[in-house]
């Protein structure tokens, strides 16, 4: 059974709207505004689920989450220890998973997406 992809979410306060805004670089056309960051994130996740379902029904591609293979392809460009620190993952854990081609947890995948997005870096597929 395939698990649902996990996407990075950016949260920021909008002075103009007077609300929290949730966006995801994987889904640039989607956003959610709410009174709290949690509500904005929840709204965005619901929009992503609906958009994923609609894309699948229409035969359109659905963005994938970050994988070990993505990191291997970008290996020479990444400083694993720095990336791990930005993502809040122990450097030895990330290095070991890359070396052994171990799987990332959904939380690790999302943290790595956020870390890469935070430094305006993307992993090319």
N, C-alpha and C positions, 0 to 999 in steps of 0.2 A: 504494500500500500504506500503510495507516494504521499509525503507530507506537504502541506501548503508552504509556498516560499515565504520567507521572512524578509521584509524590506526595512531599510533605515527610515526613520522618521525625524524630521527637523521640527522643533517647536520654537516659536518666537512670539513675543508680544507685539501686537499691532496698535500703535498709538492712534492711527487713523480710524481703525475699526473699534478700538476699545475692547478687543478680545484676543484670545490666544489663537494662533494660526498653526495648523499642522500641515506639513507637506512631505513629499518623498521624492528624491531625485529619480527613482525608478518609475514613478507615475507623475510626470510634470504637469499634467492637465488636471490633477485632482488636488483638492485642499479642503480643509475643514476649519471652521471658526467656532469657538465656544468660550464660555466664561472661565473654564479651568483648562490647564494643559491636558489633564486626563480626559476630559470630555472631547477636546479637539482631537487627541490621538485616537480615541474610540470612534469618533465620527469618520476620521480618515481611514481607519481599518475597515469600517463598514463599507465605505466607498470603494476601497481596493477590492474587497470581496465581491461586490456587485460588478465592478469593472472586469475583474478576472473572469467571473462567470459569463458575462456578456461576450468578452473576447473569445472565450473557449467555444461558446455556442455559435459564434460567427466565424470560427476558424482563424481568428487573428492571434498573433503571438502574445504571450503573457510574459512579462519580465521575470527572470529567474533570480534567485538569491545567490549570494556569494558562496563559492565552493573552494575546496582545497585546490582543485585544478586551476581555478582562476589565479590563486596565489602562486602556484607553481609557474604559470605562464609569465607572471610579473616578477618572479623571484629575483632577477638581477637588479630590478629597480627598487626593491623594497629593503629597508633595513628592518628586519624582523623585530628586533628588540624595541625599536622606536614605535613601530606599528602596534606591537603588543601593549606597550605602555599607554598609547593613545586610546586603545580599545579597552583597557582595564583587564587584560588577560595576561597571566604570567608568561613572560617571554619564553621560558623553557617549555611550557605547555604548547604554545603556538609553534615553536621550532620543531618540537617532537611530532606534532600532528602533520606538519608539512613534510618532514623527512619520511615519515611512515605512511603518508597518504591517509591519515586518519580523518574521520568525519568531524565537522564542526557542529556544535550544538546550535539550535536556532538562536540562542542568546549570543553566542560567539559570532555567528554570521552577522547578526544585526549590529553588534558592537564594532565589528570590522568595517562594515558598510559605513557606519556613522563616522568612524575614525578617518577613513579614506575621503569621505565627503567633506569632513571638517578641514581637510588640507587641500581641498579641490583636486583630488586625485581620483581617478576611476580606473578600474581594471578592464582592459579591452578583452573582448571575447573573440 
